[in-house]
């Protein structure tokens, strides 16, 4: 039962909605429905500490049913009417995906806000951007931070869209595989649980875990961005660069070498994200080739989804705190600007704007570099970028402010929707 316990809040809401549907179908009378409601409140209160009780029941679902019988009497024996654990668990996991997807989207928003705020603060800190792990062009630390703000905002919006899609149909009432002969109003169940409509095919509802797979795919994608962020910071913190003032709270010293501070938090971030990517692959393999109808293989997806989501929520929070504490050494970054001829592309484009053909300008700058002819101050060249989304400090600030405005607007919209739901 321990691996199911995280579903308890959703289980209690599901039981409540099902009891109302059974009342409408004539299986319960008003007193019986009220007795179930009171028993559910008692179970909720007794379980408030969050730890699963010691029990020999098969799973959370049978434990709750036994508790209903204990607290409400024989009416508890009727609660499973016109329902199977197949549609019950499918609904609970979808409710969990909706709730947790929203929480992860909020975590993305908080990290995005921190990164966008830092992008503005760091917009004038010029340093070498890289391609192929080689110095390539002048940019700013703010522009680099904005790269991850944009990715986090996109990930959050994708999750918000997925959550809205998952809300469209509710599996509850699908029964074991074919529905039920008892005329439950599945619309009542769906609406009470926050869905738009009942699902349209009982066989599909009990055979699939698409919301779980889609949630895992979304967080696996997000984990890849977090891994890239960690790798960048680790590289920036190398001895030969020393660009970062790595936060001491997120690192440790060597057990043997007194001269070292290790970027432990970023190395662990990079490492832990692998389990999130692997979780998606694991779940995909569980679903691979399953025949229609419920199969016990589906039970294995519960801990995969729960563990991966819980870990990602923690990693998002840690990364947000890390970004807040991160700082950079402007002098060391300034010294790095003299390596790699990172001004070459902008010098070439200056010749193009003076009327020289691109290929001629390309060869001319290459000849200058071979002859040792130096260009202008690299630190000032970042201001010459002209295009939307470029590394210009002014463009970095513009985009960061635009993202922050969107985050504020989206946050207000979510609050409004929550309030409307509460009022109804």
N, C-alpha and C positions, 0 to 999 in steps of 0.2 A: 504493500500500500504506500510505502514511502515515496516511490517514484511517481505516484499519481497525485500526491498530496497538494502539489502546486495548483491543481485544478479545482480545489475545494470551493473558492469563491464563485466560480462559474457553475459548479455543480449545484450549489444552493439556489442560484438564480434559475437554473434550468428546472429544478424540481418545482419551484414556485410557479413558473410559467406552465409547466405540464399539469399541475394540479388545477389551475384555472381552466385549461382546455378540457380536463376530465369533468369539471363541473359543468361546462357548457354541453358536454356530450352526455350528461345524465349519469355518469359513473359515480361522481361525488355529489353530495348535497352541500348546502352552504356550511353547515357545521363541520363536515368532514374537511372541506377545503380550508376552513379557518383553523382546524386542528393541525393540519399539515403546515400551514403558515407559521403557527405558534411554535411548532416543533423545529422548524427550520431556523427560526430566530434563536431558539435555545441551543441548537447545534452550533450556530455561528458564535454565540457568546462563549460556549464551552471550548471552542477551538480558537479563541482569540489570540492565544500565545503563539500560534503558527506552527507548532510541532505536531507531527502525526502521533496519535496514541498507539500504544502497544496493542495489537489486535491480530487475530489469526484469520480475519476475513480476507477474501481473495484479492480485493482491490478497494479503492476509494468508494466506488459506486455501490458495491454490496454493503460496505460499512455504513454509508449514509442511509441506505434503505433499512438496515437493522436499527439504526438510531431513530428513524422515523417510527418504526414499530414500537420501540421502547418508549418514546416520548408521546406518541399520539395513539397508540393502541392498534387495533386491527385495521384501521383505515390505512396505516402504513403499508399493509400487505397489498393494497390496491394501487399504489403509486406507480407501479411498473406496467400498468395496463396500457395496451396499444403502443408499447415502446420496447426497444431492444437496447442492449448495451452498444450495439453496432451504431445506431443513429445517435445514441446518447454521447458516446465518445467522439464521434465525428463532429457533433455540434460543439462539445466542450473544447476540442482542439481548435476549432474555427474561432470560437470566442476568445481563446487564449491568443491566437494569432492576431486578432483584431486589437486586443488590449495591448499586447506586447509590441506589436508593430507600431502602434501609436506612441508608446513610451520610447522606443528606439528612435522614431522620427523626432521626438522632442529632444532626445540626446544629441541627435545630429544638428538640430537647430541651435542648441546651446554651444556646441563645439564650433559651428559655423559662425555664430555671433562673436565668439572669442577670437577666432582667426581673422574675421573681417575687421574687428577693432584693432587687432595687432597690425593688419595690413596697412591701415591708415597711419599708425604710429611708426611703422618701419618703412614707409614708402620712399624715404630719402636715403635709406641705408643701402648704398650701391655695392654690389658684389658680382662676381662672375656667375652667370647662368651656364649650365652645362648641357651638352649632348654627348652621348657615347662616353660619359664620365670624363669628358675633357672640357676645359674652359672654352666657351663658345661665343658669348655675347654679354654685354653689360645689362644688368637688371637690378632689381632691388629685393631685399629681404621681404618687403611688403608684397611685392609681386609674387614671390614664392609662397608666402602665407595665403595669398588670395587664391592660388591654385587649389589649395585644400579647402578653402571656404566654399569655392564654387562646387567642388566635388561633394562636400557635405550637404550643401543645400540641395543639390540634385538628388542625392541618396534619400534625403528626408522627403522630398516631394514625391519620389517614386514610391516610398513606403506609404505616404498619405494616400496616394492614388490606389495602391493595392488594398489598403484598409477599406476604402470606400467600395471597392469592387467586392471584397469578401463579405461585406454587409448585405449584398444584394439578395442572397438566398440562404435559407436556414435548413440544415439537414434534419432537424428534429421532426419526428413524425414519419420518417421513412421506414421505421421498424427494422426488422432483421435484414430484409432485402427487398420486400415488395409492398411496404406500407401496412395497413391494418383494415380489417372489416369494421372496426369501430369508428364511427364518423367523427373523428376529431377535427376541429377547425384548426388546421395548420397555420392559417393566417394569424390566429390569436397567438399561437406559440411564437411565431416569427416576430411579430410586432413587440410582444412583451420582452423578448430577448434583444431587441434593438436591430433586427434585420428588416429588410424591405418586404420580402416575400418568402414563402416556402420554396424549397428546391423543387425542381420539376421532374426529377427521376430518382426514385428510391434506390435503384441499383447503382447508379452513379454516386449517389450520396454516401452509400455504405462501402463502396469499393475504393474510393480515392482519398487522398490527403493533399490535394492541390494547394490549399492555403498554406500548409506547413512547408511544402516544397518551395513555394514562391517566397515565403518569408525567409527561409534558409538561403535561397538564391540571392535575395536582396542584401542580407547581412553578410554573405560571403563576398559580394561585390564591395560592400563598404569596408570589410576587413582588408581587402587588397589595398585600398587607399590608405588605411591606417598603417599597413606594413610599409608602403612607400614613404609615408611621412617619417616613420621611425628610421628607415634606412637613410633618408636625407639628413636627419639630425645627427645620426651616428657619424656619417661622412663629414658633416660640417664640424664635428667635435674632434676629428682626428688631430693628432699632434701637429702634423705639417700644415693644417689649415688653422685650427684654433679659432674658428669664426664665432663659436658660441661661448656664452658664459653659462655653461651647463648647470642647471639648478642642483645644488648639493643634496637636496631632499629626495631627488630622483636618481641618485647614483650611489656607488659605494667605492671605498678604497680597495686596493689589492691587499690580500692577506699576507703577501710577501714583499711587494714592491711599494715603498712609501711614496714614490713619485707619481702614482697613478690614481685617477678617478675614472671609474668605469661607467658608461652610460647604461646602467642596468635596466632602468624603466623602459627605455626605447628598445633594448634588445629583447626584453620580455614581451613588450607589445608586439614586436615583429614575430616572436616565437608563438605566443598564444593565439595570434590571429590564424595560424595554420589549422588549429583545431576547429575554427569556425568554418573555414573553407572546406575542411574535411567532412564536417557535419552535413553539408549539402550533398557532397558526393556519397556519403554513407546512406542518407535518406533516399537518394535517387536509386542506389543499388537495391535497397529494400523493396522499392516499388517496381523494380524492373521485372517484367514478365508475369506479374501477378494476374491470376484469372479473375473474372468478374465475381462480385460478392465478397463478403468479409473473409479475410484470412488472418490468422493469428500473427503473421509477420507484421501487420500494421501496428500491433502493440509496441513493437520495438522503436517506433518513431517518437514516442512520448519523451523519453529522456534525452534523445538527440536534440530535439527542438528546444526543450527547456534549458539544458545545459549550455547550448550555444548562445541562446538569447541572453541568458543571465550573465554569461561571460562578456558578451559584447557590450551590454549596458555598463558593466564595471569598467571595461576598457575605454569606452567613450568618456566616462566621468573622469578617469585618470588622465586621459589625453587633454581634456579641457583644462584641468588643473595644471598640467605640465606646460601648456601653451601660455597660460597666465604667468608662470614663473620663468619662462625662457627669456634670455636676453642675448645680445650679440656684441661682439667686439669690433667697433667701427674701424679702429686702427689696423687690425689684422686683415680685415676685409679690404681696406684701402690698399694695403701692401700687395694683396693678391691680384689687384687689377692690372698690374704690370706684366702679368704672365699670359701667354697664349694668344696675344694679338687680338683680344676680344673686341676691339673697335673696328676690325677689318670690314665687316659687313656694312656697318654704318658709313664708313669711309667710301666704300664702293657705291652706296646709294647716293651719297653726296655728289659723286661724279656723274651718276645717272641723271640727277636733277639739274646738273649743269649742261646736259645735252649729250653726254657720251653714251654709246650703246652699252647695254648691260654686259655683254660678253667682253667688250673692250675694257670696261671699267673693272671687271673681275680680274682680267689678266694684268691690268695696270697696278692694282692694289697688291696682287700676288708678287709682282716684280718689286714693288716698294718694300714689301716685307722681306723678300730675299736680300734686298740691298741694305736692310737695316734702317730704313726711313721710318721714323716714328710718327704717329698721328697726334691728334689733339688730346686734351685731358679726358680720359675715359669716364671719369665720374660725372662729367657734364653731358656726355653723349646720350645718356638715357633719356634726357629731356627732348631729344630729337625724334623719338618714336611718334608716329602720327596716327596710326590706325586704331580703330576700336578694339579693345582687348589687348593692346600692346603693353610693353613693359614700362611705358612712361610713368613716372611717379604720379603725375596728375591723373592719368587714366586709372591707375591702381586705386587712388583715393575715390575717384568718381564711382567705379564699379563697387568698391567696398561699401560706400554709403548707400548705393542703390540696393545692395543685398541686405544691409541692415534695415532699410526701410521696408523691404519685402517681408523680412522676418517679423517685424513689428506688426505689419498689416495682417500677416497670416496668423500670428498669435492672437490678435484681437478677434479674428474671424472664428478661430477655434473656441475661444472663450464664449463667444456669442452662441455658437452651436451647442456647446455644453449647457449653457444656461437655458436655452430653448428646450433641450432634451429633459433637463431637470424639472422645468415648469410643467411639461406635459405629463 
